[in-house]
Amino acid sequence: MKPKAKKTKAEVPFDPVLFAATVPARKPTPQDIADAKEHEDDAIEPQQYDSMEDMVKDL
C-alpha cells in the first residue's frame, strides 16, 4: 500500500472587500457604550494641514 500524498494548500490572496463583507461587526463593549453616552454630540471637525508631515504627526 502506498501512503497517500499530502495535498498542498493553495494560497488565496487577501481581499479586504470580501473580508469586510463576511466578517461580522464586533459588539460594542461597555466602555464603548459609556464613551458614546459621555460624548453623545461630539462632532469630529475636519482639520486642514500645511503639509503631509504635519498630518502624520497628528495621528
Backbone hydrogen bonds in HBPLUS format (Angstrom, degrees):
<---DONOR---> <-ACCEPTOR-->    atom                        ^
c    i                          cat <-CA-CA->   ^        H-A-AA   ^      H-
h    n   atom  resd res      DA  || num        DHA   H-A  angle D-A-AA Bond
n    s   type  num  typ     dist DA aas  dist angle  dist       angle   num
A0019-PHE N   A0015-ASP O   2.96 MM   4  6.18 158.8  2.01 154.4 161.3     1
A0020-ALA N   A0016-PRO O   2.91 MM   4  6.05 162.5  1.94 144.9 149.0     2
A0021-ALA N   A0017-VAL O   3.01 MM   4  6.17 146.7  2.12 142.9 152.2     3
A0022-THR N   A0018-LEU O   3.01 MM   4  6.11 137.3  2.20 144.1 154.2     4
A0023-VAL N   A0019-PHE O   3.00 MM   4  5.90 151.8  2.08 156.3 160.3     5
A0032-ASP N   A0029-THR O   3.03 MM   3  5.09 117.4  2.44  98.8 113.9     6
A0033-ILE N   A0029-THR O   3.08 MM   4  6.43 159.5  2.12 156.2 161.4     7
A0034-ALA N   A0030-PRO O   2.94 MM   4  6.14 157.4  1.99 146.2 152.4     8
A0035-ASP N   A0031-GLN O   2.93 MM   4  6.12 159.1  1.98 148.7 154.3     9
A0036-ALA N   A0032-ASP O   2.97 MM   4  6.18 153.1  2.04 145.8 153.2    10
A0037-LYS N   A0033-ILE O   3.03 MM   4  6.27 151.7  2.11 146.0 153.1    11
A0038-GLU N   A0034-ALA O   2.96 MM   4  6.14 152.5  2.03 146.3 154.2    12
A0039-HIS N   A0035-ASP O   2.96 MM   4  6.06 155.5  2.02 148.0 153.7    13
A0042-ASP N   A0039-HIS O   3.45 MM   3  5.16 163.9  2.48 107.3 104.8    14
A0055-MET N   A0051-SER O   3.37 MM   4  6.73 153.6  2.44 142.6 149.2    15
A0056-VAL N   A0052-MET O   3.00 MM   4  6.28 156.9  2.05 150.6 156.7    16
A0057-LYS N   A0053-GLU O   2.97 MM   4  6.19 152.8  2.05 146.2 153.4    17
A0058-ASP N   A0054-ASP O   3.20 MM   4  6.40 141.2  2.36 138.9 148.0    18
A0058-ASP N   A0055-MET O   3.19 MM   3  5.22 127.5  2.48  94.5 107.7    19
A0059-LEU N   A0056-VAL O   3.19 MM   3  5.35 150.4  2.28 102.1 110.7    20
